[in-house]
Amino acid sequence: ISSDLMTYDSIISMYQQQGKWKEMRSAVQVKEWMVEKGIEPSAVTYGYLISRCERDGHWQDAVRLFDDMEVVHVKPNVVTLTMLITACAKAGQLQKALELKERMVRLGVVPNVRSYNALLAAAQAVGDLDAALSLLDEMQVAGLSPDAVTYCTLISTCQ
């Protein structure tokens, strides 16, 4: 039986859902096996891996996976980049989150409301109200309407 991208993505998804970092390391190994077999990981493959890193608080590993995506020319999508920004937000890495948003724009990926909410969460994590208000302005200039999460995050930043 030959393996294809969907088979490998399913295996990685299974490891990702288990929620244990040890299994996540196994999922990264599966990605490496894919490459050895000549099967290029997709944005979905990287999305599974970055999502697990985000959930487990391993923001630096998530950033390394994103850098790997660029090296192998896998174009990220808004979901993958938003997960990456969320990982940085959870770690209180506002500057890195803002840098990722700039990379997002340079890659031609348009931030959405969730992307801005993740950025606002990064500002909230470090208590930077000025950054949060600036992001809100930027969001509205981009034609995006704030949602309940946006306003709750802004209120939390004020505390």
Salt bridges, closest charged atoms under 4 A:
GLU54 OE2 - LYS90 NZ 2.46
ASP56 OD1 - ARG52 NH2 3.00
ASP61 OD2 - ARG25 NH2 3.63
ASP61 OD2 - HIS58 ND1 3.73
ASP61 OD1 - ARG64 NH2 2.64
ASP67 OD1 - ARG103 NH2 2.98
ASP68 OD2 - LYS31 NZ 2.87
GLU70 OE1 - ARG103 NH2 2.39
GLU99 OE1 - LYS96 NZ 3.75
GLU102 OE2 - LYS101 NZ 2.79
GLU138 OE2 - LYS101 NZ 2.62
